[in-house]
Amino acid sequence: MANTSLSAAVFPSSQKHAIIKPIPKKPNLDPFDLKSYRPVSNLSFISKFLERLVARRLLSHSLHCNEHQLLPKCQSAYRPYRSTETALVYVINRFLCSIDNGDVCVLVLLDLSATFDTVDHQHLLDVMHKRFGIHGSVYNWFAFYISGRSQAVTINSLCSLPSDLSCAVPQGSVLGPVDFIIYTEDLVSAINKAPSVLPQFFADDTQLSGSSNPGNVTAVCRVLEYCIDDVQVWCSSRRLQLNPDESELMLFVSQVNLERLASTDVSVHVGQTVIQPSDRVRDLGVILDSSLSTRQHIAKVASTCFFHLRRLGKIGKVLDRDSRNRLVCAFILTRIEYCNAVFAGLPDSTLAPLQRVLHAVVRFVDDLQPRDHVTETLMSLHWLPARERIM
């Protein structure tokens, strides 16, 4: 069936319908505001199976095209050997080196509004044809894939009438995100007009950073503004929209230089909006503060883990040891290990909350008392302490 679809350059029309289940972006957002929801498409198994085959071949073709630098190196999403962790390690290492040299780092996190939902189909096909050399039956297959799609929204047991889509790639699909990074691959060319600005992308998350000595921070902010203006022009050419209200600014600086900047006006204009520096930002799920100590992020992770451990404790007595082990691996250990490479080299006092979580989890799994030792259980479970997990 898959081979017939590829050889005939046709994507089945019956597999183009998506059921949209709105998912809140954050728990504290207004539930009556439509912008608070992320429209994730639920597609059929056959559709996603066929997409996975095509996505694998498309990425293989795109990686081959890397010899001609078609996919930017700073795009970390939906590509082999690139993840949120590798992106964060690269960015944080760059900031730490600059701080060690006595410089101040300025980071701007740009937010694009509904990027997946505003992808222009014809422009996407043009980029595939002109930039990636996709033509013939392969081009026709992609034209069939993105055209004639429809969706319906379901909430509880109610479902809306189907509506046709004139643009967008489906969120929740396998091939849609890969199409998106191809659609936005030349954004880096707009940013490279300012050589001192270093970009980093993860899907539609765009980060721009620059560094200088404390006396030239204002000049760095102006360069970033010019670069953001170029990004806005590029977005207009792609029918995308920059969202200044959700964009953030962060300074990474040593304590000594932070005092020197107390009287300096450090801000960045995004359109008509003035963005002031934040005390902390969430970058790809990791909370960063100005000193890059990650204490706030570790405290948040520990708090979330203990919350889930208390929930699991209510049913722990009726579960066997293996079931408790599986649950804590799914709900707790995954949170401890997410992007934990950025914790490398931190002192024991900073990592202590993570170690306390591990001890509490071990006692839950083995049904131990609060004062019982956990070393033997850790060895029997083959679990490493917090620092060794990071290493």
Secondary structure, DSSP 8 states (H G I E B T S, - for coil): -HHHHHHHT---GGG-EEEEEEEESSTTS-TT-GGGEEEEEE--HHHHHHHHHHHHHHHHHHHHGGGGT-S-TTB-TTSTT--HHHHHHHHHHHHHHHHHTT-EEEEEEE-EETTGGG--HHHHHHHHHHTT---HHHHHHHHHHHSS-EEEEEETTEE---EE-SS---TT-SHHHHHHHHHTTTHHHHHTTSTT-EEEEETTEEEEEEEE-GGGHHHHHHHHHHHHHHHHHHHHHTT-EE-GGG-EEEEE--HHHHHHTTTS---EEETTEEE-B-SEEEETTEEEETT---HHHHHHHHHHHHHHHHHHHTTGGGS-HHHHHHHHIIIIIHHHHTTGGGGTT--HHHHHHHHHHHHHHHHHHHT--TTS--HHHHHHHT---HHHHH-
